[in-house]
Amino acid sequence: MSVLRELDELLCGDEDDYARLDLFHEADELIGQLQPGEVPALLVLWQRRGAGWQQRFTQASSSIDGAVLRALLAGLLRLGDTVHGICALMTRLPATADSSPLSDALLDYAQRAWQANPARQRQIQMSCWSCGLSGRLLKRLGLASWKEAGL
């Protein structure tokens, strides 16, 4: 069985079993085995599965490979994913943002999400802070500090 298929079955499983059997660790291990070539199929699953599946994935992705993470984030940006998915996965990026097209796209997304969804501003700020985009987002928003933003 492929890693992605096994992961999908695990994440689609019964919620009580997932929690009771502590399947989070198994999901994390499987996510760590994903290869960049599997990202297109992962994006198809992402669209087909519900928010619970997506949340389980993001919560169990602590060992996700960097190349897989970047490809997944780039794909989710193209899909117009919810703030939760992108923001949750942004926290898995290294704490120092680079000047890559992905970082720029994430910054664009964060700025749009900030303006469109005031209730999620704290989550957006924390996600940007964790991957090193916080200062750049402040500049884009025309703010001197997060305190000025009310956070």
VEXBAVEX-229157 format. One line per field, with one value per atom (N, C-alpha, C, CB): residue number from 1; residue in one letter; x, y, z. Coordinates in steps of 0.2 Angstrom, whole numbers, plus 5000, padded with zeros to 4 digits. Each point is the difference from the previous one (the first is absolute). Glycine has a CB too. Layout:
N
num (NUM:...) $
residuo (a:...) $
x (X:...) $
y (Y:...) $
z (Z:...) $
END
This chain:
151
num (1:1:1:1:2:2:2:2:3:3:3:3:4:4:4:4:5:5:5:5:6:6:6:6:7:7:7:7:8:8:8:8:9:9:9:9:10:10:10:10:11:11:11:11:12:12:12:12:13:13:13:13:14:14:14:14:15:15:15:15:16:16:16:16:17:17:17:17:18:18:18:18:19:19:19:19:20:20:20:20:21:21:21:21:22:22:22:22:23:23:23:23:24:24:24:24:25:25:25:25:26:26:26:26:27:27:27:27:28:28:28:28:29:29:29:29:30:30:30:30:31:31:31:31:32:32:32:32:33:33:33:33:34:34:34:34:35:35:35:35:36:36:36:36:37:37:37:37:38:38:38:38:39:39:39:39:40:40:40:40:41:41:41:41:42:42:42:42:43:43:43:43:44:44:44:44:45:45:45:45:46:46:46:46:47:47:47:47:48:48:48:48:49:49:49:49:50:50:50:50:51:51:51:51:52:52:52:52:53:53:53:53:54:54:54:54:55:55:55:55:56:56:56:56:57:57:57:57:58:58:58:58:59:59:59:59:60:60:60:60:61:61:61:61:62:62:62:62:63:63:63:63:64:64:64:64:65:65:65:65:66:66:66:66:67:67:67:67:68:68:68:68:69:69:69:69:70:70:70:70:71:71:71:71:72:72:72:72:73:73:73:73:74:74:74:74:75:75:75:75:76:76:76:76:77:77:77:77:78:78:78:78:79:79:79:79:80:80:80:80:81:81:81:81:82:82:82:82:83:83:83:83:84:84:84:84:85:85:85:85:86:86:86:86:87:87:87:87:88:88:88:88:89:89:89:89:90:90:90:90:91:91:91:91:92:92:92:92:93:93:93:93:94:94:94:94:95:95:95:95:96:96:96:96:97:97:97:97:98:98:98:98:99:99:99:99:100:100:100:100:101:101:101:101:102:102:102:102:103:103:103:103:104:104:104:104:105:105:105:105:106:106:106:106:107:107:107:107:108:108:108:108:109:109:109:109:110:110:110:110:111:111:111:111:112:112:112:112:113:113:113:113:114:114:114:114:115:115:115:115:116:116:116:116:117:117:117:117:118:118:118:118:119:119:119:119:120:120:120:120:121:121:121:121:122:122:122:122:123:123:123:123:124:124:124:124:125:125:125:125:126:126:126:126:127:127:127:127:128:128:128:128:129:129:129:129:130:130:130:130:131:131:131:131:132:132:132:132:133:133:133:133:134:134:134:134:135:135:135:135:136:136:136:136:137:137:137:137:138:138:138:138:139:139:139:139:140:140:140:140:141:141:141:141:142:142:142:142:143:143:143:143:144:144:144:144:145:145:145:145:146:146:146:146:147:147:147:147:148:148:148:148:149:149:149:149:150:150:150:150:151:151:151:151) $
residuo (m:m:m:m:s:s:s:s:v:v:v:v:l:l:l:l:r:r:r:r:e:e:e:e:l:l:l:l:d:d:d:d:e:e:e:e:l:l:l:l:l:l:l:l:c:c:c:c:g:g:g:g:d:d:d:d:e:e:e:e:d:d:d:d:d:d:d:d:y:y:y:y:a:a:a:a:r:r:r:r:l:l:l:l:d:d:d:d:l:l:l:l:f:f:f:f:h:h:h:h:e:e:e:e:a:a:a:a:d:d:d:d:e:e:e:e:l:l:l:l:i:i:i:i:g:g:g:g:q:q:q:q:l:l:l:l:q:q:q:q:p:p:p:p:g:g:g:g:e:e:e:e:v:v:v:v:p:p:p:p:a:a:a:a:l:l:l:l:l:l:l:l:v:v:v:v:l:l:l:l:w:w:w:w:q:q:q:q:r:r:r:r:r:r:r:r:g:g:g:g:a:a:a:a:g:g:g:g:w:w:w:w:q:q:q:q:q:q:q:q:r:r:r:r:f:f:f:f:t:t:t:t:q:q:q:q:a:a:a:a:s:s:s:s:s:s:s:s:s:s:s:s:i:i:i:i:d:d:d:d:g:g:g:g:a:a:a:a:v:v:v:v:l:l:l:l:r:r:r:r:a:a:a:a:l:l:l:l:l:l:l:l:a:a:a:a:g:g:g:g:l:l:l:l:l:l:l:l:r:r:r:r:l:l:l:l:g:g:g:g:d:d:d:d:t:t:t:t:v:v:v:v:h:h:h:h:g:g:g:g:i:i:i:i:c:c:c:c:a:a:a:a:l:l:l:l:m:m:m:m:t:t:t:t:r:r:r:r:l:l:l:l:p:p:p:p:a:a:a:a:t:t:t:t:a:a:a:a:d:d:d:d:s:s:s:s:s:s:s:s:p:p:p:p:l:l:l:l:s:s:s:s:d:d:d:d:a:a:a:a:l:l:l:l:l:l:l:l:d:d:d:d:y:y:y:y:a:a:a:a:q:q:q:q:r:r:r:r:a:a:a:a:w:w:w:w:q:q:q:q:a:a:a:a:n:n:n:n:p:p:p:p:a:a:a:a:r:r:r:r:q:q:q:q:r:r:r:r:q:q:q:q:i:i:i:i:q:q:q:q:m:m:m:m:s:s:s:s:c:c:c:c:w:w:w:w:s:s:s:s:c:c:c:c:g:g:g:g:l:l:l:l:s:s:s:s:g:g:g:g:r:r:r:r:l:l:l:l:l:l:l:l:k:k:k:k:r:r:r:r:l:l:l:l:g:g:g:g:l:l:l:l:a:a:a:a:s:s:s:s:w:w:w:w:k:k:k:k:e:e:e:e:a:a:a:a:g:g:g:g:l:l:l:l) $
x (5004:4996:5004:4991:5008:5004:4999:4999:5006:5000:4994:5012:4987:4994:4993:5007:4992:4994:4999:5001:5005:5000:4998:5008:4995:4999:4992:5012:4986:4993:4995:5003:4998:4996:5000:5002:5004:5001:4997:5011:4989:4997:4993:5010:4987:4993:4997:5002:5002:4997:4996:5010:4987:4996:5003:4994:5003:5003:5001:4994:5002:5001:5006:4988:5013:5006:5006:4993:5007:5005:5003:4996:5000:5002:5002:4992:5004:5001:5006:4988:5014:5005:5007:4992:5007:5005:5004:5002:4993:5002:5004:4991:5009:5003:5008:4992:5011:5007:5001:5002:4994:5000:4999:4996:4999:4999:5006:4988:5015:5006:5006:4996:5005:5005:4999:5001:4992:4999:5001:4991:5007:5001:5007:4989:5015:5007:5003:5001:4996:5002:4998:5000:4995:4998:5005:4989:5011:5005:4997:5005:4999:4997:4996:5010:4991:4996:4993:5011:4988:4993:4996:5005:4998:4996:4994:5010:4990:4994:4994:5008:4994:4995:4997:5005:5000:4998:4995:5011:4990:4996:4993:5010:4990:4993:4996:5005:4999:4997:4998:5007:4997:4998:4994:5012:4987:4993:4994:5007:4994:4995:4998:5004:5001:4998:4998:5009:4988:4997:5005:4989:5009:5004:5003:4993:5003:5003:5007:4988:5011:5006:5006:4992:5006:5006:5003:4994:5001:5003:5004:4990:5008:5004:5007:4990:5010:5006:5005:4994:5003:5005:5002:4994:5002:5002:5006:4988:5012:5004:5006:4991:5010:5005:5007:4991:5011:5006:5006:4994:5006:5006:4999:5002:4994:4999:5007:4988:5014:5006:4999:5002:5003:5000:4998:5009:4993:4998:4993:5012:4986:4993:4995:5003:4999:4997:4999:5004:5002:5000:4995:5012:4989:4995:4993:5009:4990:4993:4997:5002:5002:4998:4999:5006:4998:5000:4993:5013:4986:4993:4994:5007:4994:4994:4999:5002:5003:4999:4996:5011:4991:4996:4993:5011:4988:4993:4996:5004:4999:4996:4998:4996:5008:4998:4998:5008:4989:4998:5006:4989:5010:5005:5003:4995:5001:5002:5006:4988:5010:5005:5007:4990:5010:5006:5003:4995:5002:5003:5003:4992:5004:5003:5006:4988:5012:5006:5006:4993:5006:5005:5004:4993:5004:5004:5005:4990:5010:5005:5006:4990:5009:5006:5006:4992:5014:5005:4998:5009:4994:4998:5003:5000:5004:5003:4998:5010:4986:4997:5005:4989:5011:5004:4997:5006:4997:4997:4998:5007:4990:4998:4993:5007:4991:4993:4995:5004:4998:4995:4999:5003:5002:5000:4996:5011:4990:4996:4993:5010:4988:4993:4997:5003:5001:4997:4998:5006:4999:4999:4994:5012:4987:4994:4994:5007:4993:4994:4999:5002:5003:4999:4997:5009:4993:4998:4992:5012:4987:4992:4996:5004:4999:4996:4999:5004:5001:5000:4994:5012:4988:4995:4993:5009:4990:4994:4997:5003:5001:4997:5003:4999:4998:5003:5000:4996:4999:5000:5006:4987:5016:5006:5007:4993:5007:5006:5005:4994:5004:5005:5003:4994:5003:5002:5005:4990:5008:5004:5007:4990:5009:5006:5005:4993:5004:5004:5004:4992:5004:5003:5005:4989:5010:5006:5006:4991:5007:5006:5004:4993:5004:5003:5005:4990:5008:5004:5004:4992:5009:5004:4997:5009:4985:4997:4996:4998:5002:4997:5002:4999:5007:5002:4998:5010:4991:4998:4992:5010:4986:4993:4998:4998:5006:4998:5002:5003:5002:5001:4995:5012:4986:4995:4993:5005:4994:4994:5000:4998:5008:5001:5000:4995:5007:5000:5007:4989:5012:5007:5001:5000:4995:5000:4994:5008:4992:4994:4996:5006:4997:4996:4995:5009:4994:4996:4994:5011:4990:4995:4995:5008:4993:4996:5001:4992:5014:5002:5005:4997) $
y (4994:5006:5006:4994:5011:5006:5004:5001:5003:5004:5005:4999:5004:5005:4996:5007:4987:4997:4998:4995:5002:4998:5006:4991:5015:5006:5002:5004:4996:5002:4996:5003:4990:4996:5001:4991:5011:5001:5007:4994:5011:5006:5000:5006:4990:4999:4995:5002:4995:4996:5003:4993:5003:5001:5005:4989:5017:5005:4997:5009:4987:4997:4996:5000:4995:4996:5004:4991:5014:5004:5003:5003:5000:5002:4995:5010:4985:4995:4996:4999:4999:4996:5005:4991:5015:5005:4999:5000:5000:4999:5006:4992:5014:5006:4998:5007:4989:4999:4996:5000:4995:4996:5005:4989:5015:5005:5005:5000:5002:5004:4996:5006:4988:4996:4999:4994:5005:4999:5007:4991:5014:5007:5001:5004:4994:5001:4996:5002:4992:4996:5003:4990:5015:5002:5003:5002:4997:5003:5005:4989:5016:5006:4997:5007:4988:4997:4998:4996:5003:4998:5006:4990:5016:5006:5002:5005:4994:5000:4996:5003:4991:4995:5002:4991:5012:5003:5006:4996:5008:5006:4997:5007:4988:4997:4998:4997:4999:4998:5006:4990:5015:5006:5003:5002:4998:5003:4996:5006:4987:4995:4999:4995:5006:4998:5006:4991:5008:5006:5003:4994:5011:5004:4996:5010:4985:4995:4997:4998:4999:4997:5005:4992:5014:5005:5002:5004:4996:5002:4995:5007:4987:4994:5000:4993:5008:5001:5005:4996:5010:5006:4999:5007:4990:4998:4995:5003:4992:4995:5001:4992:5014:5001:5002:5003:4996:5003:4997:5001:4993:4997:5001:4992:5012:5001:5002:5003:4994:5002:5007:4988:5016:5007:5001:5002:4994:5000:4999:4997:4998:4998:5006:4987:5016:5005:5006:4996:5006:5006:4998:5003:4991:4998:5000:4994:5004:5000:5007:4989:5015:5007:5004:5000:4999:5003:4997:5001:4993:4997:5003:4990:5010:5003:5007:4992:5012:5007:5000:5004:4992:5000:4998:4997:4998:4998:5005:4989:5016:5005:4997:5005:4991:4996:5005:4991:5006:5004:5003:4993:5012:5003:4994:5012:4984:4995:4996:5000:4997:4995:5003:4994:5012:5003:5003:5003:5000:5003:4994:5010:4985:4994:4997:4998:5002:4997:5005:4993:5013:5005:5000:5007:4990:5000:4994:5004:4992:4995:5002:4992:5014:5003:5002:5003:4997:5003:5007:4993:5009:5006:5006:4994:5005:5005:5000:5000:5005:5000:5002:5004:4994:5001:5005:4989:5012:5005:4996:5009:4985:4996:5002:4990:5007:5002:4997:4999:4995:4997:5005:4989:5014:5005:5006:4996:5006:5006:4998:5004:4990:4998:5000:4994:5003:4999:5007:4989:5015:5007:5004:5000:4999:5002:4997:5002:4992:4996:5003:4990:5011:5002:5007:4993:5011:5007:5000:5004:4992:5000:4997:4999:4996:4996:5005:4989:5015:5004:5005:4999:5004:5005:4997:5007:4987:4997:4997:4998:5000:4996:5002:4991:5015:5003:4995:5011:4984:4995:4996:5000:4999:4996:5003:4992:5015:5003:4998:5010:4988:4997:4994:5004:4991:4994:5002:4994:5011:5002:5003:5002:5002:5003:4995:5010:4985:4994:4996:5000:4999:4995:5004:4995:5011:5004:5001:5006:4995:5001:4993:5008:4987:4993:4999:4996:5006:4999:5006:4991:5014:5006:5005:4992:5008:5005:5005:4991:5009:5005:5007:4992:5010:5007:5002:4998:4998:5001:5002:4993:5003:5001:5006:4988:5014:5006:5006:4995:5005:5005:5000:4999:4996:4999:5004:4989:5009:5003:5007:4989:5014:5007:5001:5003:4992:5000:5001:4993:5010:5000:4994:5013:4985:4994:4996:5007:4987:4996:5003:4990:5014:5004:5005:4998:5005:5005:4997:5007:4986:4996:4998:4996:5005:4998:4993:5007:4990:4993:5001:4995) $
z (5000:5000:5000:5006:4990:5000:5006:4988:5014:5006:5000:5000:4994:4999:5002:4992:5005:5001:5007:4988:5015:5007:5005:4997:5001:5004:4999:4998:4996:4999:5004:4988:5012:5004:5007:4991:5011:5007:5002:5000:4996:5001:4999:4997:4999:4999:5006:4987:5017:5005:5005:4998:5006:5006:5004:4999:5003:5004:5007:4994:5009:5007:4999:5003:4992:5000:4999:4995:5001:4998:5007:4988:5016:5006:5005:4998:5003:5005:4999:5001:4992:4999:4998:4995:5006:4999:4994:5012:4982:4994:4997:4998:5006:4998:4998:5007:4997:4999:4994:5012:4986:4994:4994:5006:4994:4995:4999:5003:5002:5000:4996:5011:4991:4997:4992:5011:4988:4993:4996:5003:5000:4997:4998:5006:4999:4999:4995:5012:4985:4995:4993:5008:4992:4993:4996:5006:4988:4995:4996:4999:4999:4996:4994:5003:4994:4994:5002:4995:5011:5003:5001:5005:4995:5002:4995:5004:4990:4995:5003:4990:5011:5003:5007:4993:5011:5006:5000:5004:4991:4999:4998:4997:4999:4998:5006:4989:5015:5007:5004:5000:5000:5004:4998:5001:4993:4997:5001:4992:5008:5001:5007:4990:5015:5007:5003:5000:5006:5004:5004:5000:5004:5004:5006:4997:5005:5005:4998:5005:4989:4997:4999:4994:5004:4999:5006:4990:5015:5007:5003:5002:4997:5002:4997:5002:4991:4997:5002:4990:5011:5002:5007:4993:5012:5006:5001:5004:4991:5000:4996:5003:4994:4995:5003:4992:5014:5003:4997:5010:4987:4996:4993:5010:4987:4993:4997:5001:4993:4997:4997:4997:5003:4998:4993:5008:4987:4993:4999:4997:5007:5000:5003:5001:5004:5003:4995:5012:4985:4996:4994:5003:4994:4994:5002:4995:5011:5003:5001:5005:4998:5001:4993:5011:4985:4993:4997:4998:5002:4997:5004:4997:5009:5004:4999:5009:4990:4998:4993:5006:4989:4994:5001:4994:5010:5001:5004:5000:5004:5004:5006:4990:5013:5006:5006:4997:5008:5006:5004:5000:5003:5005:5004:5000:5003:5005:4996:5006:4989:4997:4998:4995:5002:4998:5006:4989:5016:5006:5004:5000:5001:5004:4997:5004:4989:4997:5000:4993:5007:5000:5006:4994:5012:5006:5000:5006:4988:4999:4996:5001:4997:4996:5005:4990:5007:5004:5003:4994:5012:5003:4996:5011:4984:4997:4992:5008:4991:4993:4995:5005:4989:4995:4995:5001:4994:4995:4994:5003:4998:4994:4998:5005:4989:4998:5005:4988:5015:5005:5006:4996:5006:5006:4998:5005:4989:4997:4999:4994:5004:4999:5007:4989:5016:5006:5003:5002:4997:5003:4996:5003:4991:4996:5003:4990:5011:5003:5007:4993:5011:5007:5000:5004:4992:4999:4998:4997:4998:4998:5006:4988:5015:5005:5006:4996:5006:5005:4999:5002:4992:4999:4999:4994:5004:4998:5006:4989:5016:5006:5007:4992:5010:5006:5006:4996:5004:5006:5000:4999:4996:4999:5000:4994:5008:5000:5004:4997:5009:5005:4997:5010:4987:4997:4994:5004:4992:4995:5002:4993:5012:5003:5003:5003:5001:5003:4994:5011:4984:4995:4996:4999:5000:4997:5004:4994:5013:5005:5000:5007:4993:5001:4994:5007:4987:4994:4997:4997:5007:4999:4995:5002:4997:4996:5003:4992:5015:5004:4999:5008:4991:4999:4993:5008:4987:4994:4999:4996:5008:5000:5003:5000:5005:5004:4995:5011:4985:4995:4995:5002:4995:4995:5003:4995:5011:5003:5002:5004:4996:5002:5007:4989:5015:5007:5003:5000:5005:5004:5004:4999:5004:5005:5000:5007:4996:5001:5005:4997:5008:5005:4996:5009:4986:4996:4997:4998:5000:4997:5005:4991:5015:5006:5002:4995:5004:5002:5005:4989) $
END
